[in-house]
Amino acid sequence: MIKSVVSKEYQELQKEIVKLQEQWKQQIDRETIRPNLDKAAMASGIPAASLTAIDFEISLFLQWIEEINSTLVKFNPELEPKLASIGNLLNEEVAVKWIEEAFSINHVYFVGFAQANGLEEWIPQFLAETALRPYLQVTAEKVQKDIDKVVPGAGCPVCGEPARIASLEEEGKKVMHCPRCLAHWHARRLECSHCGNEDHKTIQFLTIEGDAVSQIQVCDECNGYIKIIDTRQYINKPSAALLDLNSIHLDFVAQENGYNAVGIKKVDN
């Protein structure tokens, strides 16, 4: 099997976006991000970012949207007419709304915005999410040392993104990674990140022919899965976002076998 079904051009685009986000993080005044870590709330699965006061600099957010547009057009000139109206649609009020809805991963809002403004469906959420991530990543950096016990099924303890990718690191330790905010946390090797199941009889590992570094952990209790990459075999380890992108073939295999990116705990009758 081909190890990546993502085109080389799209991989290069994502690498460029990751570089931009690293640059944008340096423009953020870290004092404008003020976590208020409530241990009880976090123990119940509330993401740390929801407990954090963030003073977004709207002018920066709008500037980053412009930079994303320019980058998209550089890699695909055919997108220029499709993105041309974005600058006219975005003002401070709309930008604040985009931040709020991207923060809560409100796909329905962005689909409606696209339809109302004659845009392709993917464009508004992609732009908003890409420009939001530097704030989430700085938040994750500030609270990383406080991430301890993670609640199965609650997703990333910082931003709430569904858990979906892990790496095997020194001594074979399993570390979960969030491709959205780049938070990471240790997990038990034989544990479902969606429902907490630890029964070796109902947790299996699917391997991919021709792919020596990847496997898919699947849970028959909730039909959930996560991707596990042995990054010990990488000379240069990619970011969690690129690791997630380049392992999308594992998502296809898992879903073709009836497993879901977000597990659903079975209820006994």
N, C-alpha and C positions, 0 to 999 in steps of 0.2 A: 504493500500500500504506500502511496505517496504520503510523506510525513506532514505535508501541509497542503491544504486545498485553497489556501489564500494566495492570490496572485502576488508576484514579486513587487509589482507597482504599489499594491495596497499595503504590503509590508513596509515598503520604503516610506509611504505616506504616514503610516502610524509611527514609524521611528522619528520622523520629522516632528510630528505632533508631540511625542514624548519629550523631545528636545525643547520644544516651545514651552511646554508645561513646566519643565525644570527652570527655564528662564523666568517664567511668570511667577513662580514661587519666590524668586529672589526679589520681586517687586512688591510683595505683600509685607506690610508692617505686621510682624508676628504678634505685636501687642494688641492688635485688633481682633485676635482670636483668643477667646477666654473660656477654656473648658471649666465646667462645674460638675466634677465627677461625683455623682451620687451612686455609691456602691450598691445600695439596695435597688436602685432603678436599673443599673447595668446588670445586676444579677437576675433581673426579671426579663432581660433581653432588649432593653431600650438602648439604641445606639448612642455612643458618646457624643456624636455630632449634634444630636437632638438636644443634648444637655449643654451645648456650647453656644456662647454668645459670639456671633461673628459680625463685625462691621464691614460689610462688603463695600468696596470702592467701585461704584458703578462706572465711572469713567474708565477704569482699568478693564472691567468686564467687557465694556463696549469695544475698547481697543483690541482686546484679545479676540473678540468675534471677527473683527476686520482682518486680523492676522490669520485666523483660521480660514476665512474665505479666500484670502490671497494664496494660502498654502494649497487649498483644494484646487484652485484654478491652475496653479503652477503644475500640479500633477495631472490635472485633467481639464484642459482649456474648455471643453464642451460644457463644463458646469458654470461658466461665467454668466450666461444669460439667466440661468436658474437661480443664481445667488445675487443677481443685480439688485433686486428689490429689498434685500435684507436691511441695508443701511437706512432706507426710508421708513421701514416698519418699526425699527428699534429706537425707542426713546427711553428716558429714565424709568418711566412707569412700566413699560413693557419689559425692560431689562430686569427690574425687581420681580416682576411676575415670573419671568423665565427662571430666575434663580430659585424662587420658591418652589416652582413645579419640578424643576430638575432635581432639586434637593430631595423631594419626596418621590422621585421617579414616577411622575404622573404622565404616563404614556398617552392617556386619553386626552389630556389637555393639549399636548403638542400635536396630536393628530387633528384635533379640531382647529388649532391655530393654522396648521398647514392648509387645511381645506378652505378655511375662511379667507386665506390670503393667496391662494393659487400657487402654493409651493408643493414640491414633492414631499411626501409624508415624512421621510427620514431627516430632512434638513433642520427644522427648528430644534428638535431634541438633541440631535448630534452636536449642533453648535453650542447650545446651552450647557449640555453635559460636559463637553470638552473644556469650556471656559470655567465651569464650576470646579472641576477636579483639583486644580492647584490649591484652592481653599480647603477642600476635604483632605488633601495630602498633608498640608501643614498641620491641620487639626490632628491627623493620625500621628504625625511626628511628635506633637506635644503630649499626646496621651499614651504613646506606645508603651512606655514603662509601666503604665497602670493597667494594661490589659492582662488579665489573669484568667479566670474561669470564663469560658464562652458558653452561652446557652445554645444547645443544639436546636436548629430550626429558626434561630433569630437572625442568621446571616452574619455579616461582618459586624463585630462589636463596636466599630467606629461609625460606619456610614449605613449599615443595614443591607448592603449589597448581598444577594444570595451567595452562599458559600459554593464554590465550584472548582477551585484549583488548589493543589497542595504540591509541595516539593519534598523530596527525600534529601536530607542534608547529612552532616557528619554523623557517623554511627547509625545511619539509617533512620534518624529521627524525622517524623512527619511534621511539617510546618505548613499551616494553611496561609494562603496569601489572598489579599483582596486586590483585584486588578483595577478597582476604581479609586480607592484612597491609598493603596499600597501598605495598609496595615498588615501585620502578620502575627500569628499566634500558634503555639504548640498544640498538637492534637494527638490523641492516642492512635496508635497505628491501626488498631482494629476498632474503629468507632465511626458510626454514620454521623456526618455533620448536620444532617437534616432532622433525624429523630432520636439520636443518641444510642441507637442499637449497638451492642457490643457482642452479639452472639455470632461466633464464627460459623455457625451453620447457616445463617441467613445473610452473611456478608461475603461477597465473592469479588474476585479480581479478574477483569477481562484484559487480555493482552492483545496487542496488534502485531500481526506478522510483519516483519521488516522494521519494526520500531522498538529498539532495544531500551529506550529510556522512558517509555510511557506505559501507563496502565490505567484502567478505569475501575474504581471501587464502586460496586453497586450494592444496594441494600434491598432485600426482598421484603422487608417489613414496611417500607414506605415507598418503594420503587424509585428512590432517589439515587443520584450518582455524583461523584466528584472525579476530577482528573488528577492523577498523581504523576509528576515528572521527576525523574532522578537527576537533579541538577548537579550532582557530584561529577557527572560525566561531561559537563560543559566547561570549556576553558573560560569563556566570558559569559556570565549568567545574565540573561535578558531580564528586563523589568517584568513584574507580574502581569502588566497589561499586554506586553508582547508575548510572554509565555502563554497567556490565555488565548491570544489571537492565533499563534502558530500551532496550537494544539486543538484547533476547532474540529479537526477530523475525528477527534475522540468524542466530541459532542454528537456528531452524526452517528457514530457507531453505537453509543449508549442509547440514543433515542430510537435508532432502528431496532434495538433489542428491547424496547418497551420501557426504558427508564427515563426519569424526568429530572431536569435541572433543579427543580424544587420538589423535594420529597413530600408525600402526603401520608401522614400517619394513618394506618388502617384502624378503624373503629370496630371493636367486637360487638356483635349483636347480642 
